[in-house]
Amino acid sequence: MFSRRKLLQKSVLGLGSLAAVDLWARQGGSMSGALHHTPRASRVIYIFLEGGLSHLDSYDYKPALAKYAGKPLPKSITPPKFTFAPQGTVIPSPFDWHHYGKSGTYASDLFPEVNSRHIDDLCFIHSLHHESNDHVTAKTVLHTGVPIEVRPTLGSWLIYGLGSENENLPGYIDIVPTDPNRPTGFLPSEYIGTSVLQADKKKGDLIWENLKPRFSDQRRHIDFIEALNRSSDPVENRISEMEMAFRMQTEAPEIMDINRESTATKKLYGIGDDHTDHFGKALLLARRFSEAGVRYITVNHATPRYGNLWDQHSELEKGHRGNANAVDKPIAGLLHDLKRRGLLEDTLVMCGSEFGRTPSFEFFDGATGRHQNGRDHNPHGFSMWFAGGGTKAGYHHGATDDFGYYATRGKVSIHDLHATILKIMGIDHEMLTYNHSGRDFRLTDVSGYSVDDILV
């Protein structure tokens, strides 16, 4: 007689595939896969610039900032009810702006490698918005759709719905996360993002905790636990984690060994150069994992403990220049590498932050009027770019107001963003559900529309 665990193991690819089979069945068993739409991509690489990249200093040009420099915002722009500090006068962008590529995209010189080599591959949304001003809830909204509740992330939902393409690797990998134990909410633990962590400074390379043997004979240990009478989900979840760790040791070490790559490829990602080495390794691993069948990969650019690397409340130009210098060449290298390998067409690459920045500076000391030369958090209108995955190259969707404070045209909520990504992967966001506590939940809650304008 099969236990629950064995029954799931016998069923195609486990619970994720059961969800996919259910999706397929509700679509009349169409062999476009267990999907509602023809998928435009089979994998996602999400480059997350933690802390708040300024859209006003990268890809959302606002000439009004220079016109009103040193002046208060006009009365037509009402600052939100809550800001972290009293707002001062308008700050112009300290960066130089140019037209790039055949698309003529107007962008700052913050990302010269990406702009000069790949601007025509990018698809922009300039009108993202939500209501969470602090980093913690803003990141939670961006990844799960809600600000406070413990819910599954986009990656967990995708693996639940589609299953894994490689049984020896997790379907969802989180590279250098600031929170390496991001919960799955109400989904089983097998859908959690598996972390690739930063090693200590002396070693330099990235490490995968699951590849470290925790006991001398893993197979015997797993067999012993499976022989026990299992009736609780926590034990089954632990078994699942151990089995995955065991299987990973047959395939993951080879993927993690970037020395297998040519010198030219490592140079393409900036590996070996002090300022780009770490992020270059992270993105090269992302390409290797995605090529091996990992569906959803996040690559985080943040400080290991505190995150918020792009959070320039002061020293805006210096901070953003330094951060961009660390990621620009690796990102351009990833896009080039994916294109030459024929992978970009069915890989969705995303890049952005949890929010943008304000057009005005914030006061450091309201009593004396001293201020910091930086921008405050702004979740009310900001940008993100995509490449590949059936998105329109050289396309711009939506807009913010003249000062870049609020999304005003073609507004895109986080639920809209998630609905769009699910559609790119072949899933109707309204039909991917999980019953918990007597209610059907979904990633997009009770709202959301896919932004079809950005899709080919």
C-alpha positions in Angstrom: 0.0 0.0 0.0 1.4 3.4 -1.0 2.0 6.1 1.6 1.1 9.7 0.6 4.7 10.3 -0.1 5.1 7.3 -2.4 1.8 8.1 -4.2 3.0 11.6 -5.0 6.4 10.2 -6.2 4.6 7.9 -8.5 2.5 10.6 -10.0 4.5 12.1 -12.9 6.6 14.8 -11.2 4.8 15.1 -7.8 2.4 17.7 -6.5 3.6 20.4 -8.8 2.7 18.2 -11.8 -0.7 17.4 -10.2 -1.4 21.1 -10.2 -0.3 21.2 -13.8 -2.4 18.2 -14.7 -5.4 19.9 -13.1 -4.7 23.0 -15.1 -4.5 20.9 -18.3 -7.7 19.0 -17.5 -9.6 22.2 -17.0 -8.4 23.2 -20.5 -9.8 20.1 -22.1 -6.6 18.2 -22.1 -4.9 20.3 -24.8 -1.4 19.0 -25.5 0.1 22.5 -25.5 1.2 21.2 -22.1 -0.7 21.6 -18.8 -1.2 25.2 -19.7 -3.9 27.8 -20.5 -1.8 29.8 -23.0 1.0 28.9 -25.4 4.0 29.6 -23.2 6.4 32.3 -24.4 9.1 31.3 -21.9 10.1 28.2 -20.0 12.3 29.9 -17.4 12.7 33.2 -15.6 15.8 34.9 -14.4 14.9 37.8 -12.1 17.7 40.3 -11.4 16.7 42.1 -8.2 18.5 45.3 -7.4 17.6 45.6 -3.7 17.0 48.9 -2.1 15.4 51.0 -4.8 17.1 51.9 -8.1 16.1 55.4 -9.0 14.0 55.3 -12.2 14.6 59.0 -12.5 18.3 58.4 -12.9 18.3 55.4 -15.1 15.4 55.0 -17.6 12.6 57.5 -16.9 13.9 60.9 -18.1 12.2 63.9 -16.7 13.4 67.3 -18.0 11.2 69.0 -15.4 13.7 68.0 -12.7 16.3 70.3 -14.3 13.8 73.1 -14.8 12.6 73.0 -11.2 16.0 72.2 -9.6 16.2 73.8 -6.2 12.6 74.7 -6.2 9.6 73.0 -4.5 7.4 70.7 -6.4 4.6 72.5 -8.1 1.2 72.3 -6.5 0.0 70.0 -9.2 2.1 67.3 -7.6 0.9 66.4 -4.2 3.4 64.3 -2.2 1.9 61.1 -0.6 0.6 61.2 2.9 3.5 59.2 4.2 7.2 59.8 3.5 10.2 58.7 5.7 11.4 62.3 6.0 10.2 65.8 5.2 10.6 66.4 1.5 12.7 69.3 0.2 13.2 70.8 -3.2 13.6 69.1 -6.6 16.8 67.3 -7.4 17.9 67.1 -11.1 19.5 63.9 -12.3 23.3 64.1 -11.9 23.8 61.7 -14.8 24.2 62.3 -18.5 21.4 61.2 -20.8 21.7 59.9 -24.4 19.6 58.2 -27.0 20.7 54.6 -27.5 20.1 52.0 -30.2 17.7 51.8 -33.1 14.8 52.3 -30.6 16.3 55.6 -29.6 15.7 54.9 -26.0 16.6 57.9 -23.8 18.6 56.6 -20.9 21.2 57.8 -18.4 24.8 56.8 -18.6 24.4 54.7 -15.4 24.5 51.4 -17.4 26.8 52.0 -20.4 27.4 48.3 -21.3 23.7 47.3 -21.2 22.6 50.4 -23.0 25.2 50.4 -25.8 24.9 46.6 -26.5 21.4 45.6 -25.5 19.0 48.5 -25.2 17.1 47.3 -28.3 16.5 43.9 -26.5 14.8 45.5 -23.6 11.1 46.0 -22.9 10.2 48.7 -20.3 7.3 49.2 -17.9 7.5 52.7 -16.6 4.2 52.7 -14.6 4.6 50.1 -11.8 3.1 51.1 -8.5 2.1 49.8 -5.1 1.5 51.4 -1.6 4.4 49.9 0.5 6.9 52.6 1.4 9.3 50.5 3.5 11.8 48.0 2.2 10.4 44.9 4.0 6.8 45.2 3.0 7.7 46.5 -0.5 9.9 43.4 -1.2 7.1 41.2 0.2 4.6 42.8 -2.1 6.9 42.5 -5.1 7.6 38.8 -4.5 4.2 37.6 -3.1 1.6 40.2 -4.0 0.8 41.1 -0.4 2.7 43.4 2.1 2.4 41.6 5.4 0.9 38.1 5.3 3.1 35.1 4.8 2.2 34.0 1.3 4.0 32.0 -1.4 6.4 33.8 -3.7 6.0 34.1 -7.5 8.7 31.4 -7.8 6.9 29.0 -5.5 3.6 29.5 -7.4 5.3 28.8 -10.7 6.9 25.6 -9.4 3.7 24.5 -7.8 1.8 25.0 -11.1 4.4 23.7 -13.6 6.6 21.3 -11.7 10.3 21.0 -12.1 12.1 20.2 -15.4 15.0 18.5 -13.7 14.3 16.1 -10.8 17.9 16.4 -9.6 17.6 20.2 -9.1 15.1 22.5 -7.4 12.7 24.3 -9.7 13.4 27.6 -7.8 16.8 28.9 -6.8 17.6 32.1 -4.9 21.1 33.3 -5.5 22.7 35.4 -2.7 19.4 36.3 -1.0 19.3 38.6 2.0 16.6 36.3 3.5 17.8 32.8 2.6 14.8 31.2 4.4 11.9 33.0 2.5 8.8 31.0 3.5 6.4 29.2 1.1 3.4 30.4 3.0 0.7 27.8 2.8 2.4 25.8 -0.1 4.4 22.7 0.9 8.0 23.3 1.7 9.2 21.6 -1.5 8.3 24.7 -3.4 10.6 27.0 -1.4 13.5 28.8 -3.1 16.7 26.9 -2.5 19.5 29.3 -1.6 22.9 29.7 -3.1 24.8 31.7 -0.5 27.8 34.0 -0.5 30.9 32.4 1.0 33.2 34.2 3.4 35.4 36.9 2.0 38.5 34.7 2.0 37.0 32.0 -0.2 35.1 34.4 -2.5 33.1 31.7 -4.4 29.3 31.1 -3.9 28.3 28.1 -2.0 25.2 25.8 -1.8 24.4 24.7 1.7 22.4 21.7 0.5 25.6 20.3 -1.1 27.2 19.9 2.3 26.7 16.4 3.6 25.1 16.5 7.0 25.6 12.8 7.7 28.0 10.1 6.3 25.5 8.0 4.5 22.7 10.1 3.2 20.9 7.4 1.2 20.8 5.1 4.2 19.5 8.0 6.4 16.7 8.7 4.0 15.8 5.1 3.6 15.6 4.8 7.4 13.3 7.7 7.8 11.1 6.6 4.9 10.7 3.3 6.7 9.1 5.0 9.7 5.3 5.5 9.9 4.8 9.0 8.5 1.6 10.8 9.0 2.5 14.4 9.4 3.4 16.9 6.7 6.5 18.3 8.6 8.1 14.9 8.5 7.2 14.4 4.8 8.5 17.9 4.0 11.8 17.0 5.7 12.1 13.8 3.7 11.5 15.8 0.5 14.3 18.3 1.4 16.7 15.4 2.2 15.9 13.6 -1.0 16.5 16.7 -3.0 19.8 17.4 -1.2 20.8 13.8 -2.0 19.9 14.1 -5.7 21.5 17.5 -6.1 24.9 16.1 -5.2 24.9 14.1 -8.5 24.4 17.2 -10.7 24.8 20.5 -8.9 28.5 20.4 -8.2 29.2 20.3 -11.9 26.9 23.3 -12.5 28.5 25.2 -9.6 32.0 24.7 -11.0 32.3 27.8 -13.2 35.9 26.9 -14.0 34.4 24.7 -16.6 33.6 27.8 -18.6 36.1 29.3 -21.0 38.2 32.3 -20.1 36.4 34.3 -22.7 33.0 33.6 -21.1 34.2 34.4 -17.6 35.6 37.7 -19.0 32.3 38.4 -20.6 30.6 38.4 -17.2 33.4 40.4 -15.5 34.7 37.5 -13.5 38.2 38.2 -12.2 37.7 42.0 -12.0 37.3 43.2 -8.4 34.2 45.3 -8.9 32.3 42.8 -11.1 33.6 39.4 -10.0 30.9 38.6 -7.4 27.9 39.5 -9.4 29.4 38.1 -12.6 29.7 34.7 -10.8 26.1 35.0 -9.6 24.7 35.7 -13.1 26.9 33.0 -14.7 25.5 30.5 -12.2 22.0 31.7 -13.1 22.6 31.0 -16.8 24.1 27.5 -16.0 21.2 26.6 -13.7 18.5 27.8 -16.1 20.2 25.9 -18.9 20.1 22.8 -16.7 16.3 23.1 -16.3 15.7 25.4 -13.2 12.5 27.3 -14.0 12.8 30.3 -11.7 16.0 32.0 -10.5 16.4 35.2 -8.5 19.8 36.9 -8.5 20.0 39.5 -5.7 22.4 42.5 -5.7 22.4 43.4 -2.1 24.6 43.4 1.0 24.5 39.9 2.5 23.1 40.9 5.9 21.1 44.1 5.5 20.3 44.3 1.8 19.2 47.7 0.5 22.3 48.3 -1.5 20.6 50.7 -3.9 19.0 52.8 -1.0 20.7 56.2 -1.7 19.1 58.6 0.7 22.4 60.4 0.4 25.3 60.5 -2.0 23.0 59.5 -4.8 25.5 59.8 -7.7 28.3 58.1 -5.8 26.1 55.2 -4.5 24.3 54.5 -7.8 27.6 54.8 -9.8 29.3 52.2 -7.6 26.4 49.8 -7.6 25.9 50.1 -11.4 29.6 49.6 -12.0 29.3 46.2 -10.2 26.3 44.9 -12.2 26.4 46.6 -15.6 29.0 44.4 -17.3 27.6 41.1 -15.8 24.1 41.9 -16.9 25.2 42.8 -20.4 27.3 39.6 -20.4 24.3 37.5 -19.3 22.1 38.9 -22.1 24.8 38.3 -24.7 25.5 34.8 -23.5 21.8 33.9 -23.5 21.4 35.3 -27.1 24.4 33.5 -28.5 23.2 30.2 -27.0 19.7 30.6 -28.4 18.3 30.8 -24.8 17.0 34.4 -24.6 14.0 33.6 -26.8 12.4 31.4 -24.2 14.0 32.9 -21.1 12.3 35.9 -19.5 15.0 38.1 -17.9 13.6 40.7 -15.5 15.5 43.6 -13.7 14.3 46.1 -11.2 13.8 47.1 -7.5 11.1 47.0 -4.9 10.3 50.7 -5.7 11.8 53.8 -7.3 12.9 57.2 -5.8 11.3 60.6 -5.2 12.1 63.6 -7.4 12.9 65.7 -4.3 15.5 65.4 -1.6 14.7 64.5 2.0 15.6 66.6 5.0 18.2 65.1 7.3 17.4 67.5 10.1 14.2 69.4 9.8 15.1 71.8 12.6 18.3 73.1 10.9 17.2 72.5 7.3 20.2 70.3 6.6 19.5 67.8 3.9 21.0 64.7 2.3 21.9 64.7 -1.3 19.7 61.7 -2.1 16.1 60.6 -2.8 13.5 59.0 -0.6 11.5 55.8 -1.3 8.8 56.0 -4.0 6.5 53.1 -4.6 3.9 55.2 -6.5 5.6 55.1 -9.9 8.7 53.3 -11.0 10.2 51.2 -13.8 11.3 47.7 -14.6 12.8 46.1 -17.7 12.4 42.7 -19.4 14.3 40.9 -22.1 13.3 37.8 -24.0 10.5 35.6 -23.1 8.1 36.9 -25.8 8.3 40.5 -24.7 8.5 43.3 -27.2 12.1 44.4 -27.8 12.7 48.2 -27.7 9.2 48.8 -26.3 8.1 51.2 -23.6 4.8 50.8 -21.7 3.1 53.3 -19.4 4.4 56.6 -18.0 4.7 58.6 -14.8 3.9 62.3 -14.3 6.2 65.1 -15.4 8.3 64.6 -12.2 8.2 60.9 -12.0 6.3 60.7 -8.7 3.1 58.8 -9.7 2.2 56.3 -12.4 -0.3 58.1 -14.6 -0.6 56.3 -17.9 -0.9 52.5 -18.5 -0.7 51.9 -14.8 0.6 48.4 -13.8 -0.1 47.0 -10.3 2.0 44.2 -8.8 -0.9 41.9 -9.4 -0.9 43.0 -13.1 2.9 42.3 -13.2 2.4 38.8 -11.7 -0.5 38.0 -14.0 1.7 39.0 -17.0 4.6 36.8 -15.9 2.3 33.8 -15.3 0.8 34.3 -18.8 4.3 34.4 -20.3 4.9 31.0 -18.7 1.6 29.7 -20.1 -0.7 30.1 -17.0 -3.9 32.0 -16.5 -3.4 33.7 -13.2 -7.1 33.3 -12.3 -6.9 29.5 -12.6 -3.8 28.8 -10.6 -5.2 28.3 -7.1 -4.4 26.5 -3.9 -7.1 25.7 -1.3 -6.0 26.7 2.2 -8.2 27.0 5.3 -11.4 26.5 3.2 -10.6 29.1 0.6 -9.0 29.1 -2.8 -6.0 31.4 -2.9 -4.1 32.7 -5.9 -0.9 34.8 -6.4 -2.9 37.7 -7.8 -5.5 37.5 -5.0 -8.8 38.9 -6.5 -7.5 41.3 -9.1 -4.9 41.6 -11.8 -4.8 41.8 -15.6 -1.9 40.7 -17.9 -0.2 43.6 -19.7 -0.7 42.2 -23.2 0.8 45.3 -24.8 4.3 44.3 -23.9 3.9 40.8 -25.4 4.8 39.7 -28.9 
